[in-house]
């Protein structure tokens, strides 16, 4: 990628590492569990010829210290809104995956003025799955408890949530995720985030939801529960994709983001 700009942007209680590439309408990418801005390197490369593509390390991840504050979905959404304001980016297209898409939904709900649209890939709204997350937790919790080290708990998590992604990642990239193990436990201990039907129906920002055709069933359940309640939203199923749709179906992901970005100019 040409013209890569990196900086730390102050927000309440910390500074967020940001990688900023390209020019044009702004797209801000939000990573999921234990990740960082590097999760979006490929998508930034694909889209930065037409858009200004920014990816950041969420508070507590890799190059962004946790600083002071609390771990909640709303706190992470506050950080994103503050980042957009500090950099003068509004209105942006928000693109989030998994936990990043969950944060994105709270931004959509509470900070609509900073957005022109949102692409939310398999938001991790576990309480809104068919059984309220009971079967997911019943599988995940003992696997994490049995892990011999905090780093191994990260492996256990991804071997359940997206085993294909985890098997394909090089060890040095896995080590970046493992190094963020504090945020794995912090995220799992956060208060549940489950917007009400009324809150979803009141959303005024256009959303495109992504679902991976080969993903864990729970994430399709969540999208099928949420999307019909959000006015003007649509759902795109990405063939061959698992939970990390941006990595396992990168061409289709970038194409759908670009299509949506053109529709919400």
Secondary structure, DSSP 4 states (H G I P E B T S, - for coil): --SEEEEEEEETTEEEEEEEE--SSEEEEE--TT--GGGGHHHHHHHTTTSEEEEEPPTTSTTS---SS---HHHHHHHHHHHHHHHT--SEEEEEETHHHHHHHHHHHH-GGGEEEEEEES---GGGSTTTTHHHHHHHHHHHHH-SSHHHHHHHHHHHH-HHHHHHS-HHHHHHHHHTHHHHHHHHTSPP----HHHHHT--S-EEEEEETTS-HHHHHHHHHHGGGSTT-EEEEETT--SSHHHHSHHHHHHHHHHHHHHT-
